[in-house]
């Protein structure tokens, strides 16, 4: 095995380093778009690899199967560290800075996150280096030395070269906001709509992965370290099939005095133990000094089969052993018997597939030894060639727990101290803990055991995953300190720092995936799992981290931000946030360095609303009061579009009463069949359950209906594909009364009962909330027409305050009624609709439809 390990290590080293260097060269060039910058980054990291290798030789650290991967590991993460600095330098250059100024600005901006990111990775490697297992400890020492080397080079050598070099802008994807900045902005905009839902899903996933991790198996096996089709595995299987087991189990027999092994009773019990052991399925054969003695006894009796037994006296046994040693080699029994014949060894050959199986076999052999050799076998009587692997597996289980806990705590404390912020430390936990939990879950799903090599994945993932999170949090804190707006800071950070975070994470994962080329199955698993863990970490940074920040941020209204935009000039596209809209004038905040500078006054610009789906043409009228602000005057066509929309809205609500119509790609109608009504109840159930307004467990079927639905008018909205996407109802006056009167306390309005109705039970699919809200407008039109048709001048409703305000802007005035009744307050915790009242805090109102219409087509 040792020969095959050495041969495989030599092959891997010849594959890993060239393949990683070639892959990194291609990926780095695509990222930075400059040959000179690519060579600088690769040179810096290769110098760190040389330093690390020299350090290994200096301290006498041998090359092992695991440390053989350290150069590949360092190349991948080293390129990422230097690329963050390079990306910041290129952003400064694109903003118009010269080489020296760009270098100083980049170093000032990136020094702390690069150092903290490097130190957190070094901490992870340091905890690996504290392992009691030499293989694992050596890898940790090597990686820690390499990471510290990269930090030194990134903070000193690389900036020195950049400041003296000729300015090169580069055209890689790191500087292309059109391709990555817009993508990242869109991701954050998606997260901003549902941060709490994303956090809830992440926590559930974390708990599920944690539960799955408890099924992780700790195991080691020498042969299974090789791929199934490797030469060694094929040879090992042949040996096991045609000869005997390749694992040696030893049972040591001890007596109190010299010649104690000559006792015939003891020798007979040794043979009985051997026969019992050979009955175990894992044991192929056994032999001991007792086996030789019974063979010699048969030979002394003319090969009589009946004499294949132990002699009756200790003297005869001693004579046989003396005669045999005199006639043959004097040291032939040295492996089975000590010089004084006080102690002996029973040798068993076994076929076991792992250290876990070997440990179970040893337990059964120890039980047999206590049964047959109670006075001669001690606590450690059974030893084997697999015992080191088994003990290493037990050690790994303990080490994994304390190293993860220690590394996590130290990383969080270091980050909080370095940035003087417990806020940063608190926001680090979930984005770095979830990838580790998911890594363990994947190992369970694919039956990958925790052993010496795979044990380092969790801790190193902690150290590397925190790098990107630290870069993002530092940038967000920097922008928030500049203008005090958390939401703006999050969007801006992801547009700027998000690009190198995304690119470097993919580069590191790609570099580590090279380890999958190894003939060592365990090394291939190590590379694949490490790469997958980093992709999990990237997903956490893109979705969970902004969800944490936005869930705790002030509402969008407090940030003066009402809409996310994409601005496109003749040369570039850059995201922006709408600051103010007044008729044909828009004031926006451009995100990212050089965004506002790239749009000159008088230049044509296309404004796309990423939320609303709008597309308006305009011209840059002038720069706003802030450096990154622009004022845009919409063209007449755009203003005409707005006026046309207002006219269309006025015609929509003041036109003839209709029961079915089409608008903006949607079809609206009333339910005129049982099937349509049932579909409306089912959609209402899905929407209310998705938002937590009801608990599905409280219902026997996926349908939400009540006694008012039988006589109510159900209004439906269908999308272009014919799918039902919205529903609402009008309750007509009847003996049942109205839900608003049952739930709320108020004085009855001075309105004739026959002219009073109720609207409610609005349910609109999540995909059709926001934007132009065409589905909502169409449903309101159906509700309004149904009330007009039955000459109902007033309508009860209880709904969220923001919906009441939206309907008021549409031209439907209302007056408040009263609070929830005492009976409703007492019963709502037991009510199936308790989530609706707790989450939305609905207000009861009375709509005055006789006064409706005055605001149609106005500011709304």
Number of C-alpha atoms within 10 A of each C-alpha: 11 8 9 13 18 14 11 19 22 14 13 20 17 11 15 23 20 12 17 22 18 11 16 22 18 12 20 26 20 18 24 24 19 17 15 14 22 22 14 18 25 19 14 21 30 19 15 25 26 14 16 25 18 13 16 19 12 9 8 9 17 13 19 16 23 22 24 20 25 25 23 26 27 27 26 26 25 29 27 26 27 24 24 25 24 27 23 24 31 27 20 22 23 20 17 15 16 16 22 20 15 24 26 17 16 22 21 10 17 23 16 17 25 25 20 22 25 26 23 28 27 25 26 30 30 25 23 30 22 16 21 13 16 15 18 24 21 23 27 27 23 24 27 25 21 28 28 19 22 30 24 15 19 27 19 12 14 21 23 15 14 20 17 11 13 12 17 18 19 21 15 16 20 31 23 18 21 16 14 21 27 22 17 23 28 21 16 24 18 15 23 22 15 13 22 17 15 19 20 13 13 19 15 12 15 20 15 14 21 17 14 18 20 11 14 19 17 20 22 28 22 15 19 15 21 22 18 14 10 14 12 20 17 13 11 14 14 12 13 16 11 8 10 16 20 18 19 16 22 19 25 19 23 19 17 11 11 13 18 17 27 23 19 21 15 20 24 18 17 26 23 16 21 26 14 15 21 17 11 13 11 19 22 18 16 20 17 21 21 26 19 15 24 21 16 22 20 18 14 12 12 9 13 11 11 8 17 17 19 25 22 11 12 18 14 17 24 17 12 19 18 12 12 17 14 10 9 9 9 11 10 11 17 11 13 17 20 15 12 11 17 17 20 25 22 23 22 23 20 24 18 21 16 17 24 22 18 25 19 11 21 21 13 14 23 20 13 17 27 16 13 20 20 13 14 19 19 16 7 9 18 23 18 20 14 23 17 13 22 23 15 19 25 17 17 23 17 10 19 19 10 12 21 21 12 15 23 23 13 15 25 20 17 17 24 17 13 15 18 12 13 14 13 21 21 13 19 24 18 19 25 28 20 23 26 28 22 24 22 25 23 19 20 19 13 8 12 20 21 22 24 24 20 20 20 28 22 24 25 26 26 29 24 26 29 27 27 27 27 24 22 24 27 20 23 25 19 15 19 18 12 10 10 13 19 22 27 21 23 28 29 28 26 31 26 25 23 27 26 28 25 20 21 27 24 19 22 25 23 22 27 28 23 22 29 19 16 23 21 24 20 27 24 21 21 24 27 19 25 26 26 21 29 25 20 21 29 25 15 22 27 22 20 26 26 28 27 20 19 23 20 13 15 13 13 16 8 11 15 15 18 14 18 21 27 22 23 18 17 11 8 13 22 25 30 30 24 20 18 16 14 8 11 15 18 19 23 27 25 25 24 22 20 18 23 22 16 17 24 16 15 13 15 20 22 20 23 18 20 19 17 14 12 12 15 18 19 23 21 22 19 17 19 15 10 11 13 18 22 27 21 27 23 23 17 12 12 16 18 13 13 16 14 13 14 17 14 14 19 19 13 17 22 15 10 10 16 15 16 15 13 14 13 12 11 19 20 24 19 22 20 11 9 9 10 16 21 15 17 27 22 17 22 25 22 20 19 23 18 15 14 16 19 22 17 18 10 10 12 8 10 14 17 21 15 8 8 17 16 11 13 16 22 25 28 27 28 18 18 11 9 10 11 20 23 26 29 25 26 25 25 24 18 13 6 11 16 19 16 22 18 12 19 20 17 15 9 9 11 6 10 10 14 14 15 25 24 24 26 18 19 17 21 24 17 12 8 15 14 14 13 14 13 17 27 21 18 26 24 20 21 29 23 21 19 23 24 16 12 14 15 22 19 23 22 24 25 23 19 16 14 11 13 22 14 12 17 17 16 23 22 21 21 22 12 14 21 16 15 22 15 12 12 16 14 11 12 18 13 8 15 16 16 18 19 20 19 13 12 13 14 19 20 26 20 21 25 17 19 13 14 19 15 13 17 22 22 14 10 14
